[in-house]
C-alpha cells in the first residue's frame, strides 16, 4: 500500500507519476530502508520536515547503487502529488536550500515547459554550495542549469523541454533578463544621476557669482 500512487493524483505526461522513475530504480527505492522507515505515510506537510534534514542531493550511492534520501523524497512527491502552490512555496523558500532544489527537481519532472522556465530560472541567482553526495561540491545555480539543459540528472531521465530560444521565437517566453543586467542598469542610472548633479553644481555657483558681481556694480554706481 505504501508503494501506491495517491488515487487522487493526476497523470503526468500521460502516465502514472511514479513511472517517471525507471522500473529498476523504483524497485530499489521500494526496498530501501530510508524509504520504508522515513517515507511511510508522509504528506506534503510532513515531507518538508524530512527535506529540511537533507544534507546532500544525488541519485544513488555505493557499490549496490542504493537510492539517496533525496531520491526517495523526490519519489514520494511523485506518489502524493502535492499541490502546485505548495511546491512553488518550497521553491521560494530561501532558508533551506535542499528543500528548494528537491522541489525544483520535482517541478522539472512534472510541470509544463512554461512553468519549468518560469519558476526555475530565478534560481540561477542562488549561488549557495550543495553537497552532491560524491564527496564534491556543486552550487544551486549549477544544479538548476543541469536540470534545465540536460536530459539526465540524479540517475533520473528528465522529460524533454524545448530550448528557450525556440520558446522566445514563438513568443511563449519573454527574453530572459539576468540579475546582473538589472544591477548594471541601476549602476548606470546612479552614474547618470551623479553626472547630472555634478553638472548642476557649477551652474548654480556661476549664477551666484553673477548675482554677487551685479550687486557690487550697483553699489559702486
Residue pairs with C-beta under 8 A, 6 or more apart in sequence:
2 36
2 39
2 40
2 41
3 30
3 79
4 79
5 16
5 17
5 18
5 78
5 79
5 81
6 79
6 80
6 81
8 81
9 16
9 17
9 79
9 80
9 81
10 81
11 17
12 20
12 78
12 81
12 109
12 110
13 20
13 110
13 159
17 78
17 79
17 81
17 110
18 26
18 75
18 78
18 79
20 78
20 109
20 110
20 156
20 159
21 29
21 75
21 78
21 156
22 156
22 157
25 59
25 60
25 67
25 71
25 155
25 156
26 75
28 60
28 65
28 66
28 67
29 35
29 67
29 71
29 72
29 75
32 66
32 67
32 72
34 67
34 69
34 72
35 67
35 72
35 75
35 76
38 50
38 69
38 72
39 50
39 72
39 73
39 75
39 76
42 50
42 76
42 80
43 80
44 80
44 82
44 83
44 86
47 73
47 76
47 77
47 80
47 82
48 90
48 99
50 69
50 73
51 73
51 90
51 96
51 98
51 99
51 102
51 103
52 96
52 98
52 99
54 69
54 70
54 73
54 98
54 99
54 102
55 98
55 131
56 68
56 70
56 98
56 130
56 131
56 132
56 133
57 68
57 70
57 98
57 101
57 102
57 130
57 131
57 132
57 133
57 143
57 154
58 68
58 70
58 71
58 132
58 133
58 134
58 154
59 67
59 68
59 70
59 71
59 153
59 154
59 155
59 156
60 66
60 67
60 68
60 71
60 155
61 68
61 133
61 134
65 155
67 75
68 133
68 154
70 98
70 102
70 133
70 154
71 154
71 155
71 156
73 102
74 102
74 105
74 106
74 109
74 154
74 156
77 87
77 102
77 103
77 106
78 106
78 109
78 110
81 110
84 111
84 115
87 103
87 106
87 107
88 103
88 107
88 119
90 99
90 100
90 102
90 103
91 100
91 103
91 104
91 107
91 119
91 120
91 123
92 100
93 99
93 100
93 103
94 100
94 126
97 126
97 128
97 130
97 140
98 130
100 123
100 126
100 140
101 130
101 140
101 143
101 144
104 119
104 120
104 123
104 143
104 144
104 147
105 147
105 153
105 154
105 156
107 115
107 116
107 119
107 120
108 116
108 120
108 147
108 148
108 158
108 159
109 156
109 158
109 159
111 119
113 161
113 162
113 167
113 172
114 167
114 172
114 173
116 148
116 161
117 148
117 161
117 164
117 167
117 173
120 144
120 147
120 148
121 144
121 148
121 176
123 140
123 141
123 144
124 141
124 144
124 145
124 178
124 179
125 141
125 178
125 179
126 139
126 140
126 141
126 144
127 139
127 140
127 141
128 139
128 140
129 137
129 138
129 139
130 137
130 138
130 139
130 140
130 143
131 137
132 138
143 153
146 153
147 153
147 158
148 161
150 158
151 157
151 158
151 160
152 158
164 173
164 176
167 173
168 174
168 175
